[in-house]
Amino acid sequence: DKNRNNSVETDKDAFRMNQREIEAHQARLQHLCRICGGSFKADPCKRSHPVHGPVDNVMQALLRKKERRATSWPELLAKVFKIDVRGDIDTIHPTKFCHNCWNFIQRKFSNVPSEVYFPRNGPMEWHPHSSGCEVCGTLARGVKRKRQALKPQVSKKLRIVARCASQIRPVRSPKKVHSKNLMKKIVNCNKIHVSTKSFAVDYPADFV
């Protein structure tokens, strides 16, 4: 009975810890964009827009001008990004999207000549919280994309180039070496030439 009680208490502690992690994970999701995965902290104004509900007045006016029938964000996001947010779960998916993605949608439906830029190859895929959760480890800058490792041949070439660069030493110019030797000769000129003062016998001054 004692072992059984200890097992039950352990399960309860694990459940509480897991529950706290999920709650912390859900809180972090509120700072990330549902579409691109970027952090709202990257925007100085920290602007965000709800994934669910009717579109805002600015977007509504634009859609009416373009004679578009979409009136809610789920409809608009499905048309632009090909994602269905109606089945989102709060413990897995963020409930807002960033202003950069909002601008992307606006430019899609307007005649703005500027380039339409989306920060990823496609919408972000979200997964439940786990031990290696990317959301809980990369909140400050948003969810990072995995870096591709360099191919063995490329990394080997880089090492060879770096080794060759470290072995290169600056070569002195022949002109600089010659001028340096000449300066030494001029400085030691008194040692090379004999002065009249070194003679014991008085010779004429113009003898040397």
Secondary structure by P-SEA (a helix, b strand, c coil): caaaaaaaaaaaaaaaaaaaaaaaaaaaaaaccccccccccccccbbbbbccccccaaaaaaaaaaccccccaaaaaaaaccccccccccccccccccaaaaaaaaaaaccccccccccccccbbbbccccccccccccccccccccccccaaaaaaaaaaaaaaaabbbbbbaaaaaaaaaaaaaaacccccccccccccccccccc
